[in-house]
């Protein structure tokens, strides 16, 4: 009976057995508990795509050029779509990382990408409307 229980517990996913979290999120520590949405947001904006989004919106805001706002909107929309696809159709590695607790809910990062995309599109529209000549009726 005890042997069966030990074997059953050994089959459950854990950080030591699957070692998914060592590859997916090497800085995550099981002692800190499962990852939260805020952890995922910080992970996004400290990764290379997130830093690219921050750099693009900064460049767009500093220069005020339409093309940089368009690039920012496109780039953040692509990253948000990639996260959405990961949430709706996770692969085996992502499922194992979620079950181990090192990958949290992606709601905040997807919302941040949507907000950044919509903000860039609004500023792009404002710049486009400002440069258009007034029409008379």
C-alpha positions, -999 to 999 in steps of 0.1 A, spaced: 0 0 0 27 25 10 48 15 -21 18 22 -44 13 56 -28 49 65 -32 49 55 -68 17 74 -74 32 105 -59 63 101 -80 42 103 -111 27 137 -103 44 166 -120 69 185 -99 98 208 -105 124 181 -97 108 155 -120 97 175 -151 124 202 -148 102 224 -170 105 255 -148 143 253 -149 140 259 -187 109 281 -189 115 304 -159 150 298 -144 145 327 -119 113 312 -104 116 297 -70 89 272 -58 92 286 -23 76 319 -35 45 301 -46 28 299 -79 33 328 -104 7 355 -106 -5 378 -134 17 405 -121 47 382 -123 38 375 -159 35 412 -166 70 418 -152 83 389 -171 69 403 -204 83 438 -199 117 425 -189 120 401 -219 133 411 -253 99 415 -269 87 436 -240 117 458 -240 112 462 -278 76 474 -271 88 499 -245 115 511 -268 91 515 -297 65 535 -277 92 556 -263 107 564 -297 72 571 -310 64 595 -281 97 613 -284 96 618 -321 59 621 -327 62 604 -361 33 584 -375 55 555 -387 68 548 -352 33 547 -338 23 523 -365 53 501 -358 44 502 -321 8 492 -327 18 464 -350 45 450 -328 24 451 -296 -5 435 -314 17 407 -326 30 400 -292 -5 401 -277 -17 377 -304 11 353 -296 2 354 -260 -34 348 -268 -26 318 -289 -4 304 -261 -33 308 -237 -59 293 -259 -38 264 -273 -9 257 -250 16 231 -259 28 203 -236 57 223 -222 34 253 -213 8 230 -197 35 214 -176 49 248 -166 14 260 -156 7 229 -136 40 233 -118 32 269 -110 60 288 -127 38 302 -154 8 323 -143 -23 337 -159 -16 357 -190 -45 382 -185 -25 412 -175 2 409 -203 -25 405 -229 -44 435 -215 -11 455 -215 -5 447 -251 -41 456 -260 -38 489 -242 -4 497 -258 -18 488 -293 -49 509 -288 -29 539 -274 -6 538 -304 -35 536 -328 -53 565 -312 -21 587 -314 -16 576 -350 -52 586 -358 -47 620 -341 -16 627 -360 -32 617 -392 -62 639 -386 -41 668 -375 -21 668 -408 -52 665 -430 -64 698 -445 -98 709 -434 -126 702 -459 -154 726 -466 -190 715 -472 
